Amino acid sequence: MGNNFHNRPFVVITIDGPAGAGKTTIAKKLALRLGFCMLDSGALYRAVALALIRGGVDPNNHSIPNAAICALNIGVEPGIGSMKVTLGTEDVSAAIRSEDVGVAASKFSAKSQVREFLLGIQRSVAEKCDLVAEGRDMGAVIFPLADVKFFLTADDKTRAKRRYEELFHKGVNSNFSEVLDEMRARDHRDETRNLAPLAAAPDAMIVDTTNFTPDEILEIMLERIDSRVGGLK
């Protein structure tokens, strides 16, 4: 489904926001509803983190050896409402979801080498298909000319509860207070980093998901999309 908005062949919808705001759940629902491909930028940062950790790079280091960046072999295969991530020939879509990798990804994402490495990979996906792209700077940095932009948020205790329940359903033992503390620390890192800090793009619609179900949020977003692009619902 093409569109000439901003003279690009494909529609791009961005969904940004902090951890636990519901970005991935909503992005998948929206992409499936519209028949769009999905770009989960967090998965790419997690894949980089996994590869670097395996290579012995400490996420707390000030910089990353250039050789480690050059050795990265990350592939992305976007699908309708889904995305597969590979390291070489290995499908790491499941391996990147551990809590340790997530924490490391947050730290590595603040480094310019990682962001520059992933910039072209992310933008290249929008050259292949209509796209729902979710992350933390999709609308502000990666796709500044996106057709429609959203920024999802929720209070930190609600977001921590969602994350805690997600871990519980995965069989991961966790402590709610620790999940909340780590989420707040991650928010601080993301919001105060010098490079592409977490913030809503000026033209993004801000949606507080605290008291809404994913399906209710989906309907709100579809109305906005229809008013901006039209003919997609």
N, C-alpha and C positions, 0 to 999 in steps of 0.2 A: 504494500500500500504506500504509494509515493505521495509526496506533497512538495510544492514549490516554495513553501514558506522559507524566507531568507535564502532563496535560490539554491536550496539543497535538495537532493533527490529523496531523502528519507526523513521521516518525522523523528525528532528526539525529545523525549520527556525525561526530565531529571527529578530525582527524589533524594534530597540531602537531609542530614540530621544526625544527632548524637546516637550512641549505642542504646538499643532498647526502645527506640522511638517507634519501631514497627516498619522500618524501611524495607527490609528484605521481604517480609510477609506481604506488605502492600504492593511492592514492586512486582512480585511474582503474580499476585492476583490481577494486577492491572495489565501486565504483559499477556497473560493468558486470555483475559477478557478482550483485549484489542488484537490479539494475534501478533504481538510484537516480540522481537528478541529481547533478552535481558542481559544487562551488564552489571554484575555485582563487583564493584571496584574493591570492596573490602576483601573479597576472595583473592584478588590479585595481590594485594598487599600482604595477605596471609601467606600466599604462595612464595612471595619474595622472602618473607620472614623465615618460612620453613627451610627454604634453600640456603639462606645465609646461616641459620643456626646449624644446619647439617654441615656447612662448610667451616664451622668453628668461629663465626663472627659474633661478637658480643653486642647485643642491641644497645647496651649502655655506652659503647664506644662513641667518641665524638664523630668519627668518620668511618667509612667503609673502604677497605682496600679496593682499588680500581679493578684488580684482577678478579675479585669476588663478584663485582657488578658485571664484568665482561663474561663471566662464566655462567650467568643466569640464562636458563633456557626455558622460558615460561611460555606456554601456549594457552590460548583461550578459544573455546568453541561455543559461541552463543547459540541458544536454541529458543524456541517459543516458551517463554516463562521459565527458562533454565539456563545454566551456564556450566560448562565443564572446564576445569583448569588442570593443566598438565605441567609436570617438570620433566622435560625430555619426553620419554614415552610413558611415564608413570602418571596415572590419574590420581591427583592428590585432593580431589574435591571433598573427600571425607577427612583426610589426614590434617587438613589445614584448620579444622574446626575446634581443635583443642584450646583450652583456656590459655595455656602457656604461649601458643603460637599467636593468639589474639593479642595478648599483652605485648609480645615482641613486635607484632605488626604495628601497633600504635606507636611504639618508640621508633621503629625504622621509618615509618611514614613521615616523620618530622625531618628526615634527612633529604637534602636536595638531590642526591645521587639516585635515590629510589624513586622519587617523584618524577624526575626527568626520564628515567628508564621506562616508567609505566605510561607516561603521557601519550606517546605515539601509539602504544598498544591499545589504550582505551579509545582514542579517537578513531583508530582504524576500524573498530567495530561498527561505528556509525556510518561508515562508507559502504556497508554490506546489507543493512536491513533497517527497518523501522525499529526504534530502540527505546526501552525504558532503562535508564541508567541510574543506579542508586549508589550513594556513598556519602562523602563529607564535603566534597568540593566540585561535584559534577556540574552544577549550574553556575557556580561562581568562577571556576577556573577551566575545567576540562571542556565543557560545552557552553561557553558564554552566550551563544546564539541559539540555544535550545528553544524549541517551539513553546514548550510549557515547562515551568519550574515549580517545584514544591519543596518546602522545608518542613519536615515532621519533627515534632517535639513532644515531650511529656514530662511530668515532674520526675525527679530522679528516683524516688522510692518506687514509683510505678514501673519505671524502666528497669530498676534493679530486680523487682519482683518478677518481671517477664523473663529476665535473663536467668534468675534463679530457677524458675520453673522449667525453662528450656534445658538447663543443665540437668535438672532432676529427671526429666523425661529421657534424657540421653544416658541416664545411669551414672552421672557424675556427682560424687559427693561434694557438696559445697555448703558454705555458711552464708546466710543472707547478709549479715553485717559486713563480711569480707567482700561479697559481691558488690554491695553498695559502696564501700570504701574504694574498691578498685574502679568502679564506674565513675565516681567523682574524681579520682585521680586521672582517669583517662580523659574525662571532660576537660579538666584543667590543662592537660598536655595539648589536647586538640585545639582548645580555644586560645591558648597563649603562645603557640609556636609561631616563629617568625615567618615561616613559609606556609602560605595557604591555610591560615587559621580557620577553624570551624565557624562559619557564619552564614546566614541566609543571604543569597544573592538579592540585590535590591528589587528585582522584578519577580521574586519567588512568592508564591502563596504560602503563608505560614499556617500549618494545621496542627493544633494541639490534639494528640490522640489519647490523652489520659482517660477520658470518659466515653470513648467511642469504641465500637467493635471494628475489626478490620473491614467488614462489609460496609459499615456505615461510612468509614473513611473513603472506601473505594467509590461510593456513590457521590460523595462530595467532590472528589478529584475528577470523576467522569464529567460532572457538570462543568467544572472549570475547563477541562480539555475541550469539551464540545463548544464552549463559548469562544475559545481561542483558535481552535483548528476546525472543528465541525466535521460531521460525517464519519466519525470513527467509532462511536458507541455501538 
